[in-house]
Amino acid sequence: MRGFDRERSPLPQPLPPAGGEPVALNGENRPPPQTHPLPQAGGDRGEGPRPFRENRPTREARELRLNPTDAERRLWRALSRRQVAGARFNRQVPIGPYIADFAARSKKLIVEVDGGQHDERATYDEARTRYLEAQGWRVIRFWNNDVLGNLEGVVATIERALVERPSPSPSRLREGSL
């Protein structure tokens, strides 16, 4: 393939300072190195911190996706491939500093599957739910034993929640304005 065997060109050198001051050269007829606001060559993503993503738990979400509980695995089989009210769900979705078990982004609906440990973390879960609801999400929760013992009832409840809550940005076709 053409173009991939070429070396990357160096970053453009900064202009000499205004005011006619001479630029000190360091023996190789080059100005002294200065920091450049753009990432250095050698990678498409750049290096360094990304402040807008620092608090997003993406690594933890990826680990949770790889190790689902039995209840999460079973509910995912029912929610995947737009099987419930045509809504697309994603698993272990980072939303702000939290991770939602299942999220239908188009409907702003979060489905949480809680095990026994959530009984001890009620205060944390309440604060988390308040944060998510302040962001415009609706949160519904189910216990693991409900998902494992009554999957049809859980799916029916999720379907009702999807139908009750219209899409935050309905299309023109649904509005009838075409």
Backbone hydrogen bonds, N-H to C=O, Kabsch-Sander energy under -0.5 kcal/mol:
donor,donor_aa,acceptor,acceptor_aa,energy
4,F,1,M,-0.7
20,G,17,P,-0.6
24,A,22,P,-0.5
26,N,30,R,-1.7
53,R,50,R,-2.3
54,E,50,R,-0.9
54,E,51,P,-0.5
56,R,53,R,-1.4
58,T,56,R,-1.7
61,A,57,P,-2.1
62,R,58,T,-2.2
63,E,59,R,-2.0
64,L,60,E,-2.4
65,R,61,A,-2.2
66,L,62,R,-1.6
67,N,63,E,-1.0
73,R,69,T,-2.6
74,R,70,D,-2.2
75,L,71,A,-2.6
76,W,72,E,-2.5
77,R,73,R,-1.7
78,A,74,R,-1.0
79,L,75,L,-2.0
80,S,76,W,-2.7
83,Q,80,S,-0.9
85,A,83,Q,-0.7
86,G,82,R,-0.5
87,A,84,V,-2.2
89,F,87,A,-0.6
90,N,103,A,-1.9
92,Q,101,D,-2.8
93,V,100,A,-2.1
95,I,98,Y,-2.9
98,Y,95,I,-1.9
100,A,93,V,-2.9
102,F,111,V,-1.5
103,A,90,N,-2.2
104,A,109,L,-3.0
105,R,103,A,-0.8
107,K,104,A,-0.7
108,K,104,A,-1.0
109,L,104,A,-1.8
110,I,138,R,-3.2
111,V,102,F,-2.7
112,E,110,I,-0.5
112,E,140,I,-2.8
114,D,112,E,-0.6
114,D,142,F,-3.2
118,H,115,G,-1.3
119,D,116,G,-1.4
120,E,116,G,-0.6
120,E,117,Q,-0.5
121,R,117,Q,-0.7
122,A,119,D,-0.7
125,D,121,R,-2.6
126,E,122,A,-2.3
127,A,123,T,-2.1
128,R,124,Y,-2.5
129,T,125,D,-2.6
130,R,126,E,-2.4
131,Y,127,A,-2.2
132,L,128,R,-2.6
133,E,129,T,-2.7
134,A,130,R,-2.0
135,Q,131,Y,-1.1
136,G,133,E,-1.5
137,W,132,L,-2.1
138,R,108,K,-2.5
140,I,110,I,-2.6
142,F,112,E,-2.2
144,N,114,D,-2.3
146,D,143,W,-0.7
147,V,143,W,-1.8
148,L,144,N,-2.7
149,G,145,N,-2.1
150,N,146,D,-2.6
154,V,150,N,-2.0
155,V,151,L,-2.8
156,A,152,E,-2.2
157,T,153,G,-2.0
158,I,154,V,-2.3
159,E,155,V,-2.6
160,R,156,A,-2.2
161,A,157,T,-2.1
162,L,158,I,-2.2
163,V,159,E,-2.2
164,E,160,R,-2.6
165,R,161,A,-1.5
175,E,171,S,-1.4
176,G,172,R,-1.3
177,S,172,R,-1.7
